[in-house]
Amino acid sequence: MRRSPLATIGILGSLSLALLVPTAAMAAPTQAPVPPPSGNTAPVAIDQSLPVAQNTSVDFVLAATDPDGDALTFTTNTPGRGTLSGVAPNLTYTPAAGYSGPDVFVFRTSDGVNASVVATVYVSVYVPPNHPPVAYSQSISTRTDRSVPVTVRAIDADADALRFSLLTWSYCHCSAQHGTVTGSDGNYVYTPRPGYTGPDWFEFRAMDTGGAASVARVDITVTSSARVVRSWWR
């Protein structure tokens, strides 16, 4: 700092004023430089809804975007009512056996610089409609006084396990009238009454694990021929 010469004003004595003149040494304070922004934009993880049928698995892809087009990595937590498998973002969700209802898990994604906020996957495990099985009628022939094996057939669109039973309701004449049917669960043996020739039949039921059922008929022709003939139809 440089001091200026003194100026004297002669009123009521003398008054001395010291005037300070700024010099180069009194420069403004220096600020630390601010680095420019990196230019990276964080990716965005997207909430999803995921329906899945009970006792089945579903493949899905975690949804996310990155404005910079960067490669993304993903992290998830564990669902409470099922499991995740695969390599994110391509995953498979499998609900717990027999479970139906809601489930949820969360995930986030990162571009290696910034991470997204957490997104949620809302899972709905539903009970699919049960389709009844389709039982197939058939016709067979056998020789007089000769038993013949009968294996009944049915298919189920839901791939449910099937149980077979013979119908024995007296009012519908569902059971054989001129012979006997023995066996169980789809594997039977028909034995005509001794000496009988002519037609006979019996009906059976195929039932799935959901209680849905269908009925079909087995027509039998008892002849004196040794030839046994079978045919099937729906």
C-alpha positions as a Markdown table, in Angstrom:
| # | Residue | x | y | z |
|---|---|---|---|---|
| 1 | Met | 0.0 | 0.0 | 0.0 |
| 2 | Arg | 1.3 | 3.5 | -0.9 |
| 3 | Arg | 0.6 | 6.5 | 1.3 |
| 4 | Ser | -0.3 | 9.8 | -0.4 |
| 5 | Pro | 1.1 | 13.2 | 0.7 |
| 6 | Leu | -0.9 | 14.9 | 3.5 |
| 7 | Ala | -3.3 | 17.7 | 2.7 |
| 8 | Thr | -3.9 | 20.3 | 5.4 |
| 9 | Ile | -7.1 | 22.3 | 5.7 |
| 10 | Gly | -6.9 | 25.3 | 8.0 |
| 11 | Ile | -10.3 | 25.6 | 9.6 |
| 12 | Leu | -10.5 | 25.5 | 13.3 |
| 13 | Gly | -7.0 | 24.3 | 13.6 |
| 14 | Ser | -5.5 | 21.7 | 11.3 |
| 15 | Leu | -7.0 | 18.4 | 10.1 |
| 16 | Ser | -4.8 | 15.8 | 8.5 |
| 17 | Leu | -6.4 | 13.4 | 5.9 |
| 18 | Ala | -4.6 | 10.3 | 4.8 |
| 19 | Leu | -5.8 | 9.1 | 1.4 |
| 20 | Leu | -5.2 | 5.5 | 0.3 |
| 21 | Val | -4.7 | 4.9 | -3.3 |
| 22 | Pro | -5.0 | 1.2 | -4.5 |
| 23 | Thr | -2.0 | -0.4 | -5.9 |
| 24 | Ala | -1.4 | -3.6 | -8.0 |
| 25 | Ala | -0.8 | -5.5 | -4.8 |
| 26 | Met | -4.4 | -5.1 | -3.9 |
| 27 | Ala | -5.7 | -7.5 | -6.6 |
| 28 | Ala | -9.1 | -9.3 | -6.2 |
| 29 | Pro | -9.0 | -12.7 | -4.4 |
| 30 | Thr | -8.3 | -15.7 | -6.5 |
| 31 | Gln | -11.1 | -18.5 | -6.7 |
| 32 | Ala | -10.4 | -22.2 | -7.3 |
| 33 | Pro | -11.4 | -23.3 | -10.8 |
| 34 | Val | -14.7 | -25.2 | -11.2 |
| 35 | Pro | -14.4 | -28.3 | -13.4 |
| 36 | Pro | -16.7 | -28.5 | -16.4 |
| 37 | Pro | -19.6 | -31.0 | -16.0 |
| 38 | Ser | -18.9 | -34.5 | -17.2 |
| 39 | Gly | -21.8 | -34.5 | -19.7 |
| 40 | Asn | -23.0 | -38.0 | -18.5 |
| 41 | Thr | -26.7 | -38.4 | -18.0 |
| 42 | Ala | -27.9 | -41.1 | -15.6 |
| 43 | Pro | -29.9 | -44.0 | -17.0 |
| 44 | Val | -33.6 | -44.5 | -16.2 |
| 45 | Ala | -35.0 | -47.7 | -14.8 |
| 46 | Ile | -38.7 | -48.2 | -15.7 |
| 47 | Asp | -41.4 | -49.8 | -13.5 |
| 48 | Gln | -43.0 | -52.9 | -15.0 |
| 49 | Ser | -46.0 | -55.2 | -14.5 |
| 50 | Leu | -45.5 | -58.9 | -14.9 |
| 51 | Pro | -48.4 | -61.4 | -15.1 |
| 52 | Val | -47.5 | -65.1 | -14.7 |
| 53 | Ala | -49.7 | -68.2 | -14.5 |
| 54 | Gln | -49.6 | -70.3 | -11.3 |
| 55 | Asn | -47.0 | -73.1 | -11.4 |
| 56 | Thr | -45.3 | -71.7 | -14.5 |
| 57 | Ser | -42.3 | -69.5 | -15.4 |
| 58 | Val | -42.2 | -66.4 | -17.5 |
| 59 | Asp | -39.3 | -64.8 | -19.4 |
| 60 | Phe | -39.0 | -61.0 | -19.4 |
| 61 | Val | -36.5 | -58.2 | -19.9 |
| 62 | Leu | -35.9 | -55.4 | -17.4 |
| 63 | Ala | -36.8 | -52.1 | -18.9 |
| 64 | Ala | -34.3 | -49.2 | -18.8 |
| 65 | Thr | -33.1 | -46.5 | -21.1 |
| 66 | Asp | -29.9 | -44.4 | -21.3 |
| 67 | Pro | -29.9 | -41.0 | -23.1 |
| 68 | Asp | -26.2 | -41.4 | -23.8 |
| 69 | Gly | -26.5 | -44.9 | -25.3 |
| 70 | Asp | -24.1 | -46.3 | -22.7 |
| 71 | Ala | -24.0 | -50.0 | -22.0 |
| 72 | Leu | -25.9 | -50.8 | -18.8 |
| 73 | Thr | -25.5 | -53.2 | -15.9 |
| 74 | Phe | -28.4 | -54.2 | -13.6 |
| 75 | Thr | -28.8 | -55.2 | -10.0 |
| 76 | Thr | -32.0 | -56.6 | -8.4 |
| 77 | Asn | -33.2 | -57.8 | -5.1 |
| 78 | Thr | -35.0 | -61.1 | -4.4 |
| 79 | Pro | -38.7 | -61.5 | -4.9 |
| 80 | Gly | -40.6 | -62.6 | -1.8 |
| 81 | Arg | -42.8 | -65.2 | -3.4 |
| 82 | Gly | -40.6 | -66.5 | -6.2 |
| 83 | Thr | -37.2 | -66.7 | -7.7 |
| 84 | Leu | -35.3 | -65.0 | -10.5 |
| 85 | Ser | -32.8 | -66.7 | -12.8 |
| 86 | Gly | -30.9 | -65.7 | -15.9 |
| 87 | Val | -28.5 | -62.8 | -16.6 |
| 88 | Ala | -30.0 | -59.3 | -16.3 |
| 89 | Pro | -31.7 | -57.7 | -18.1 |
| 90 | Asn | -32.9 | -61.1 | -19.5 |
| 91 | Leu | -34.5 | -62.9 | -16.6 |
| 92 | Thr | -37.0 | -65.7 | -15.8 |
| 93 | Tyr | -39.4 | -65.3 | -12.9 |
| 94 | Thr | -40.7 | -68.5 | -11.3 |
| 95 | Pro | -43.4 | -68.3 | -8.5 |
| 96 | Ala | -43.3 | -70.6 | -5.5 |
| 97 | Ala | -45.2 | -73.9 | -6.1 |
| 98 | Gly | -48.9 | -73.5 | -5.6 |
| 99 | Tyr | -48.7 | -69.7 | -4.9 |
| 100 | Ser | -51.1 | -67.2 | -6.4 |
| 101 | Gly | -51.3 | -63.5 | -5.6 |
| 102 | Pro | -49.0 | -60.5 | -5.8 |
| 103 | Asp | -45.2 | -60.4 | -5.6 |
| 104 | Val | -42.7 | -57.6 | -6.1 |
| 105 | Phe | -39.0 | -56.9 | -6.5 |
| 106 | Val | -36.9 | -53.8 | -7.4 |
| 107 | Phe | -34.0 | -53.1 | -9.6 |
| 108 | Arg | -31.6 | -50.4 | -10.6 |
| 109 | Thr | -29.3 | -49.9 | -13.6 |
| 110 | Ser | -25.9 | -48.2 | -14.0 |
| 111 | Asp | -23.9 | -46.9 | -17.0 |
| 112 | Gly | -20.7 | -47.2 | -15.1 |
| 113 | Val | -20.7 | -43.5 | -14.1 |
| 114 | Asn | -24.2 | -42.8 | -12.8 |
| 115 | Ala | -26.9 | -45.1 | -11.4 |
| 116 | Ser | -30.6 | -44.9 | -11.9 |
| 117 | Val | -33.2 | -44.5 | -9.2 |
| 118 | Val | -34.8 | -47.7 | -8.2 |
| 119 | Ala | -37.7 | -49.1 | -10.3 |
| 120 | Thr | -40.3 | -51.7 | -9.3 |
| 121 | Val | -41.5 | -54.9 | -11.0 |
| 122 | Tyr | -45.1 | -55.7 | -9.9 |
| 123 | Val | -45.8 | -59.4 | -10.3 |
| 124 | Ser | -49.3 | -60.9 | -10.5 |
| 125 | Val | -49.4 | -64.7 | -10.1 |
| 126 | Tyr | -52.9 | -65.8 | -11.3 |
| 127 | Val | -54.7 | -69.1 | -11.4 |
| 128 | Pro | -55.3 | -69.9 | -15.1 |
| 129 | Pro | -58.7 | -71.2 | -16.2 |
| 130 | Asn | -59.0 | -74.9 | -16.0 |
| 131 | His | -59.8 | -76.7 | -19.3 |
| 132 | Pro | -61.6 | -80.0 | -18.9 |
| 133 | Pro | -60.0 | -83.1 | -20.4 |
| 134 | Val | -61.3 | -84.6 | -23.7 |
| 135 | Ala | -62.1 | -88.3 | -23.3 |
| 136 | Tyr | -62.0 | -90.5 | -26.5 |
| 137 | Ser | -64.7 | -93.0 | -27.3 |
| 138 | Gln | -63.6 | -96.2 | -29.0 |
| 139 | Ser | -65.0 | -99.4 | -30.4 |
| 140 | Ile | -63.5 | -102.9 | -30.0 |
| 141 | Ser | -64.5 | -106.5 | -30.8 |
| 142 | Thr | -63.8 | -109.7 | -29.2 |
| 143 | Arg | -64.6 | -113.4 | -29.6 |
| 144 | Thr | -67.3 | -115.3 | -27.7 |
| 145 | Asp | -66.1 | -116.3 | -24.2 |
| 146 | Arg | -62.8 | -114.3 | -24.7 |
| 147 | Ser | -61.8 | -111.4 | -22.5 |
| 148 | Val | -60.2 | -108.4 | -24.2 |
| 149 | Pro | -58.1 | -105.6 | -22.6 |
| 150 | Val | -59.3 | -102.1 | -22.9 |
| 151 | Thr | -57.1 | -99.0 | -22.4 |
| 152 | Val | -59.1 | -95.8 | -22.4 |
| 153 | Arg | -57.7 | -92.5 | -23.6 |
| 154 | Ala | -58.0 | -88.8 | -22.9 |
| 155 | Ile | -56.0 | -85.6 | -23.3 |
| 156 | Asp | -55.8 | -82.5 | -21.2 |
| 157 | Ala | -54.9 | -79.1 | -22.7 |
| 158 | Asp | -53.5 | -78.0 | -19.3 |
| 159 | Ala | -51.3 | -81.1 | -19.1 |
| 160 | Asp | -53.0 | -82.0 | -15.8 |
| 161 | Ala | -52.7 | -85.5 | -14.4 |
| 162 | Leu | -55.8 | -87.5 | -15.2 |
| 163 | Arg | -57.8 | -90.1 | -13.3 |
| 164 | Phe | -60.1 | -92.6 | -14.9 |
| 165 | Ser | -63.2 | -94.2 | -13.4 |
| 166 | Leu | -66.0 | -96.4 | -14.7 |
| 167 | Leu | -69.6 | -95.0 | -14.6 |
| 168 | Thr | -71.9 | -97.3 | -12.8 |
| 169 | Trp | -75.1 | -95.2 | -12.6 |
| 170 | Ser | -78.0 | -97.6 | -13.0 |
| 171 | Tyr | -80.4 | -95.1 | -14.6 |
| 172 | Cys | -78.2 | -94.5 | -17.6 |
| 173 | His | -77.1 | -98.0 | -18.4 |
| 174 | Cys | -73.5 | -96.8 | -18.4 |
| 175 | Ser | -72.0 | -100.1 | -17.3 |
| 176 | Ala | -71.7 | -103.2 | -19.5 |
| 177 | Gln | -75.0 | -105.1 | -19.8 |
| 178 | His | -73.7 | -108.4 | -21.2 |
| 179 | Gly | -70.4 | -108.8 | -19.5 |
| 180 | Thr | -68.1 | -107.5 | -16.8 |
| 181 | Val | -65.4 | -104.8 | -16.7 |
| 182 | Thr | -62.6 | -105.1 | -14.3 |
| 183 | Gly | -59.5 | -103.1 | -13.6 |
| 184 | Ser | -58.8 | -99.5 | -12.6 |
| 185 | Asp | -57.6 | -96.0 | -13.7 |
| 186 | Gly | -57.9 | -96.5 | -17.4 |
| 187 | Asn | -56.7 | -100.0 | -17.8 |
| 188 | Tyr | -59.6 | -102.4 | -17.9 |
| 189 | Val | -60.5 | -105.9 | -19.1 |
| 190 | Tyr | -63.9 | -106.7 | -20.6 |
| 191 | Thr | -65.2 | -110.2 | -20.3 |
| 192 | Pro | -68.4 | -111.1 | -22.2 |
| 193 | Arg | -71.1 | -113.3 | -20.5 |
| 194 | Pro | -70.5 | -117.0 | -21.4 |
| 195 | Gly | -71.9 | -117.8 | -24.8 |
| 196 | Tyr | -73.0 | -114.2 | -25.5 |
| 197 | Thr | -72.6 | -112.7 | -29.0 |
| 198 | Gly | -73.7 | -109.2 | -29.9 |
| 199 | Pro | -73.2 | -105.6 | -28.9 |
| 200 | Asp | -72.3 | -104.2 | -25.5 |
| 201 | Trp | -70.8 | -101.0 | -24.1 |
| 202 | Phe | -69.6 | -99.2 | -21.0 |
| 203 | Glu | -68.8 | -95.6 | -20.2 |
| 204 | Phe | -65.9 | -94.0 | -18.4 |
| 205 | Arg | -64.9 | -90.7 | -17.0 |
| 206 | Ala | -61.6 | -88.8 | -17.2 |
| 207 | Met | -61.1 | -86.2 | -14.5 |
| 208 | Asp | -58.2 | -83.7 | -14.1 |
| 209 | Thr | -56.7 | -82.4 | -10.8 |
| 210 | Gly | -59.0 | -79.4 | -10.9 |
| 211 | Gly | -62.2 | -81.5 | -10.9 |
| 212 | Ala | -63.1 | -81.0 | -14.5 |
| 213 | Ala | -64.2 | -84.1 | -16.3 |
| 214 | Ser | -65.6 | -85.6 | -19.5 |
| 215 | Val | -67.2 | -88.9 | -20.4 |
| 216 | Ala | -66.7 | -91.2 | -23.3 |
| 217 | Arg | -68.0 | -94.6 | -24.3 |
| 218 | Val | -66.4 | -97.9 | -25.3 |
| 219 | Asp | -68.6 | -99.9 | -27.7 |
| 220 | Ile | -67.9 | -103.7 | -27.8 |
| 221 | Thr | -68.9 | -106.2 | -30.4 |
| 222 | Val | -68.8 | -109.8 | -29.3 |
| 223 | Thr | -68.5 | -112.2 | -32.3 |
| 224 | Ser | -67.6 | -115.8 | -33.0 |
| 225 | Ser | -64.7 | -114.5 | -35.1 |
| 226 | Ala | -61.1 | -114.7 | -33.8 |
| 227 | Arg | -60.3 | -111.3 | -35.2 |
| 228 | Val | -60.1 | -108.4 | -32.8 |
| 229 | Val | -60.8 | -104.9 | -34.3 |
| 230 | Arg | -60.2 | -101.5 | -32.6 |
| 231 | Ser | -61.1 | -98.0 | -33.7 |
| 232 | Trp | -60.9 | -94.6 | -32.0 |
| 233 | Trp | -62.8 | -91.4 | -32.3 |
| 234 | Arg | -63.6 | -88.3 | -30.2 |
